[in-house]
Amino acid sequence: MHSSQTVQCDVEATIRYVVRGEKATFYAGERDRSYWPGEDHRVTVHDMRPEADRLAFDRNGFVLVDETSPVADYGDPDQLAAYCRYCENTVQRLTGAAKVVSFGAIRRTNASGTHGHNQPANGAHVDYGARTLADYTRLLLGEEEAGRRLGKRHMLLNLWRPITMVESAPLALCDASTVRREDLFDSEVVGGLGGLDFSLWGYNLAFRPDHRWLWVPHMCPWEMFVFKLFDSDPDAVQFTAHTAFEDPNTPPDAAPRQSIELRTMAYFD
């Protein structure tokens, strides 16, 4: 186990929600064209580390993994491919899925001059839902296997890890057990990621006072969020909303955030 040598703390922060009832349309590379009608709310973001050993997909929608990454350079195609395999194996180990397939690896930073697609996402959202999971399943597995896999339980999970210790634009997760389906409103990412010929569909989160937000202060590269975005079991805890936010204690000379995330589709027998 690692320890971060940081003070555990909750913070009061501003979370950007979508206006209830509004559909958002997002152009990943052209944020000025996007329509994301937001409203800001002050919330408490709780320190996750003290309760990390009690977190569970079925209870909260996410876990915090304390495990060093097997790769050092995410810009190297071979190492990134190895990291994708590692993440697939991690999801298989954590969920018991029969098969796991990954897609959509993204490195994000808030360094000046960063392309819009690679900036941290500011706004409470759930990346994708059933429609996009099915589209990607057919794309990656073919119609025949997709038909078999989608006929049984399947999930969509995100794995998010810092590349360097997070000093700015940390990620907050909303306890999925506090998110209601009626809080979620459609979000369309036009053109997908990387020039797909179909849009990606997910949700943005509208405000409700009982949402419970959590974060990991000064999150380190050996710590990784694994959080569930969708579960074909309608009674399962799912829809882990998340967003970058501004820690009010961030110093003006804080280093830019550097992170890597990957989506995984888990299929069960």
Protein Blocks (a to p, Z undefined) as FASTA:
>chain_A
ZZehiacdddddddddddehiacdddfklmmlpccdddddddddddfklmmmmgcfklno
pacdddddfbfblkbmklmmmmmmmmmmmmmmmnopabdcdehiacddfbehiafklgcc
eddddfbafklmmmmmmmmnojmlmmmmmmpccddddddddfbdcfbhpacdddfklpcf
klpccdddehiahhiabdcddddddddfkbccdddehiafkbccdddfbdfblkbcehia
cdddddfklcfkbccddddddddddddZZ
